[in-house]
Amino acid sequence: QGQLVESGGGLVQPGGSLRLSCVASGSIGSISFMAWYRQAPGRQREMVATIAGGGRTHYVDSIKDRFTISRASGENTVYLQMDSLKPEDTAVYYCNAYSSSNSRLYWGQGTQVTVSS
């Protein structure tokens, strides 16, 4: 049974930074694709950033040049470095991962990010 566990969320002032981590464990196999999503209260879950096996990244326009997704080489861990945070970035942030070993999509339980003065 594979699982994803996020960490690093919290309360930060506008303009501040946070670094989220997501670690895959268990029998998740080889991961070919990882991503961060977020869901603000009363809104649909939206994709924030993705990273493919070759390191190719993609970002939603609202966070470009402020957030950076990265993946430790050879590890089933993905990070989201969030800088210049804004109140509208407040949301629960979720990690997901696609396993090429068993063709399953995994989701983490989410970590709360609150940007407020």
C-alpha positions as CSV (number, residue, x, y, z in Angstrom):
1,Q,0.0,0.0,0.0
2,G,1.6,3.2,-1.2
3,Q,1.0,6.6,0.4
4,L,2.0,10.2,0.1
5,V,2.6,12.4,3.1
6,E,2.9,16.2,2.8
7,S,4.5,18.5,5.3
8,G,5.7,22.1,5.6
9,G,2.4,24.0,5.6
10,G,1.7,26.7,8.2
11,L,0.9,30.4,8.8
12,V,3.0,33.0,7.0
13,Q,2.8,36.7,6.5
14,P,2.3,38.1,3.0
15,G,5.6,38.3,1.2
16,G,6.9,35.3,3.2
17,S,8.1,31.9,2.1
18,L,7.3,28.3,2.8
19,R,8.7,25.0,1.5
20,L,6.3,22.1,1.1
21,S,7.5,18.5,1.0
22,C,5.8,15.3,-0.2
23,V,7.3,11.9,0.4
24,A,6.1,8.8,-1.2
25,S,6.4,5.5,0.7
26,G,5.3,2.0,0.7
27,S,4.8,-0.1,-2.4
28,I,4.2,2.8,-4.7
29,G,6.7,1.7,-7.3
30,S,8.3,3.9,-9.8
31,I,6.8,7.4,-10.0
32,S,6.8,9.0,-13.4
33,F,4.9,12.2,-12.6
34,M,4.3,14.3,-9.5
35,A,2.3,17.4,-8.9
36,W,1.0,19.9,-6.4
37,Y,-2.7,21.0,-6.3
38,R,-4.5,23.3,-4.0
39,Q,-8.0,23.9,-2.9
40,A,-9.2,27.1,-1.3
41,P,-12.5,27.3,0.7
42,G,-15.5,27.3,-1.6
43,R,-13.3,26.7,-4.7
44,Q,-12.5,23.7,-6.8
45,R,-9.1,22.0,-6.5
46,E,-6.7,23.4,-9.0
47,M,-3.3,22.3,-10.3
48,V,-0.5,24.4,-9.2
49,A,2.7,22.8,-10.6
50,T,3.8,19.5,-12.1
51,I,7.1,17.8,-12.7
52,A,7.6,14.9,-15.1
53,G,10.2,12.2,-14.9
54,G,12.7,14.1,-17.1
55,G,12.4,17.2,-14.9
56,R,10.1,19.1,-17.2
57,T,7.9,21.4,-15.2
58,H,4.7,23.3,-15.7
59,Y,3.0,26.0,-13.6
60,V,-0.3,27.7,-13.4
61,D,-0.1,31.3,-14.4
62,S,-1.0,32.7,-11.0
63,I,2.1,31.3,-9.3
64,K,4.7,31.6,-12.1
65,D,8.0,33.2,-10.9
66,R,6.9,32.8,-7.3
67,F,6.7,29.0,-6.8
68,T,9.3,26.3,-7.8
69,I,8.6,22.6,-8.0
70,S,11.5,20.2,-7.7
71,R,12.1,16.5,-7.2
72,A,15.1,15.0,-5.5
73,S,17.0,12.9,-8.0
74,G,16.3,9.2,-7.6
75,E,13.9,9.9,-4.8
76,N,10.2,9.7,-4.5
77,T,10.1,13.2,-2.9
78,V,8.7,16.4,-4.4
79,Y,9.1,19.9,-3.1
80,L,7.2,23.1,-3.6
81,Q,9.2,26.3,-2.8
82,M,6.7,29.1,-2.4
83,D,8.0,32.7,-2.3
84,S,6.4,36.1,-2.3
85,L,3.2,34.5,-0.8
86,K,-0.1,36.3,-1.2
87,P,-3.3,36.0,0.8
88,E,-4.9,34.4,-2.2
89,D,-2.4,31.5,-2.0
90,T,-4.2,30.4,1.2
91,A,-5.5,26.9,0.6
92,V,-5.0,23.2,1.4
93,Y,-2.1,22.0,-0.7
94,Y,-2.2,18.4,-2.0
95,C,0.5,16.3,-3.6
96,N,-0.2,13.7,-6.2
97,A,1.9,11.1,-7.9
98,Y,1.4,8.7,-10.8
99,S,3.0,5.3,-10.5
100,S,4.2,3.8,-13.8
101,S,4.6,0.5,-11.9
102,N,0.9,0.0,-11.2
103,S,-0.7,2.7,-13.2
104,R,-2.3,4.2,-10.1
105,L,-2.7,7.9,-9.1
106,Y,-2.0,8.6,-5.5
107,W,-3.0,11.6,-3.4
108,G,-1.7,12.9,-0.1
109,Q,-3.9,14.1,2.8
110,G,-3.1,17.8,2.3
111,T,-1.3,20.5,4.3
112,Q,-2.8,23.8,5.2
113,V,-1.1,27.0,4.0
114,T,-2.5,30.3,5.4
115,V,-1.1,33.6,4.3
116,S,-2.3,36.4,6.6
117,S,-1.0,39.3,8.5
